[in-house]
Amino acid sequence: MAHDPLPCAAPAERNKGPILEVLRAVLPAKGSVLEIASGTGQHVVHFAAALGGLLWLPSDPDPERREIIAARIAAAALPNVAPPLALDVHEPWPLQAPVTAIVCINMIHIAPTTATAALLEGARRWLDPEGARVLYLYGPFRERGVHTAPSNEAFDASLRERNPAWGVRDLDAVSAQAAALGFERTRLTAMPANNRSVVYTLGAGARAG
């Protein structure tokens, strides 16, 4: 395989395959998928190449990361990936139309708790009532109030040392927030490195906020 000259995140390279297998099972064959916090763009390019019937909308609040994402998309020459959006979940989302699904990987623990609430509120507003209405989260979580592994506990401590507003979130608390907005947790999958894939589906009766 040719060397990739663009910045790469090692965790993204390791987990893109396992995540894709879950997405294959939960995403429809056609529609549009917004990725929140696309980072280096490794995930969106990998997913778009494998799931060609979907239009992928990467996004990131960081302009330097958006440049990397755009360069990676150009290098991959994929027709089903849009230019990266300047999207901060706390601000109005710059979308032109509702989306079929939303994917958010390794974001909510490296952000304040307000980001989780903003993500859920934005998803409720922008998921298409005529689509699958899937919200996919990936990352480490506490379950029933405890860490799933010593490594996650150490990671949580390191996050909070860097920024007291960051930290590994409790899955029950996130699911309760989601349920209050009309989301049902429809799938929970154990992933490599003690991470979890969490799939929420927005109920047909939920209205945009």
N, C-alpha and C positions, 0 to 999 in steps of 0.2 A: 504494500500500500504506500502511495506517495506521501511524503512528509507534508503535514498541514502547517503552513507558515503563520496562520492566524492563531491568536491566543486560545488555548484550550483549558478547560477545567477537567481535571482528572476524574472527579466523581461523576460528572456528566457523561464522560466517555464510558465509564463502568456501568452506569445504570440505564443508559438509553435503550439497551436491548431488552432488559426485563420490563421496563416501563412500556415499551412498545407492545409487548405481548399482552399486557393488561388493556392498553388502549384498543388493540385489535378487537378485544372481546366486548368493549363497552361503547365504542363510538360507532355511529352509523356509517354506511358506505359513502354517503354524500352529505354535503353541507359545509359549514364554515366553523373553524376552531380557532378561538383566540387563546394565545399563550401569554400568560401574565409573567413578567420578569424573565424574559428569555435569555438574559445573560450573554453568553458567548454565541448563542445560536446553534450550538451543537444538537440540542434536542429537536428543535423545529425542523432543521434540515433532514435529520435522520427519520423523523416521523413522516414528513412530507414525501420523502422518497419511497417510503414503504406503503403509505396510505394515499395513493394518488388521486382518489376520488374526492378528497377533502381539500378545501381551500384553507390554508394556514395563515393566521394573522399574528406574527410575533410582536412583542412589545417590550419596552424597558424604559424606565424613567431616566436612565443615565445616557447622555448623548454619546459618550465614548463607546459604550456597549452597543448602542444602536449602529454606530459605524462598523463595528466588528460584525454584528449580525448581518448588515447589508452586504458586507464584503463576502461573508460566508455564503449567503444566498446567491450572490452573483457567481461565485466560484462553482457552486453546485448546479447552476443553470436549471433550476426547477421552475416549471411554469405555474405551480400551485402554491407559491409562497408570496405573500404581499410584502411590500417594504415595511420595516419595523415602525410601529407606532410609538409616539412619545406618550406613554401611559403611566400615570401614578394612580394607584387605586384610590387614594384620598381625594383626587381631583376629578372633575367631570371626565368621563371616558370618551375619547375622541373617535367613536365608532360611527359609521354611516348607516348601519343597519344591524338588526339583531343577529346573534350568532347561534349556531346549533349546540356548541359545547365550549367549555372553558377549561384550560389546563393550567395548573399552577404548581411548579415543582421547586421545592427547597426555597420557599420564600417566607412563609409565615413565622418561622422561628428566627429569621434574621431581619426582623421588622418589629415595630411595636404592636401591641395587641390590637390597636385601632386598625391596623392593616387587615387583620382577619375580618373584622366587622365590615370594613369598607369593601373587601373582596366579595363577601357574601351579599351585601347590599347591591353592589354593581352587577353581580351575577344574576340576582333576581330581576334587575331591571333589563338586562341585555340578552338574556337567554330567550330564544325565539319560542313563543307559545306553540308554534307549529312544528318545532323540532324535537330532538331527543332531550334537550334541557339537562345536559350532563355537566356537572362540575367535578373535576378530577384534582385531587390534592396528593402530593407525594412529599415525604420527609419523615423525620423522626417524631414520635409522639409519646407522651406518657399515656398509659392505659390504666383506668381505675385509680388514677392519682399516683402511680408509681412508674418509674422508668422501666423500659423493657430489657435493658442491658446496662452493665456498668459503664460501657463505652458511651452510651447515650447520656448517662448521668454526668460523666466527665465533660462531655461536649456541652451539655446544658450549662455547667458551671463556667466553662470557658466563654460561652456566649454572653452570659450575664456579667462576667468580668469586663468584657469588651464594651458592653452597653447594657445597663440594668433593665432597659425596656425590651431586650431580646430574650429568647429562651425557648426551649422545647415546650410546645403546647400540649395541654391535656385533651385527648381525643373526645372524651365525653363532653367537655366544655365546648369544644368546637362544634360537635354534633348538636348540642342543645341550642347554640346560637343559630345553626343552620335550620334546625327544625322550627324555630320561632319565625323564620322567614318562609317556611313552606317546603324546605328541602328534606328529603328522606335519604338516609344513608343506605345505599343499596348494595354496596360491596366493600369489603375490607380484606386486603391481601397482604400477607407478610412478604417483605422484599429483602434483597441482600443488605448487609451492613445494618441490620436492625431497623430498617425503615419500613414505612407502610404506604400502600396505595389505598386511598380512600375515595370512594365514588359516591357522590350525592346526585339525586335526581330531583328536579324542581317539580312539585305537584302541579297538575293541570289547573287547580283552583288558585294558585298563587298569582298575585298581580304584581305588576311592576311598581317599584316604589317611587 
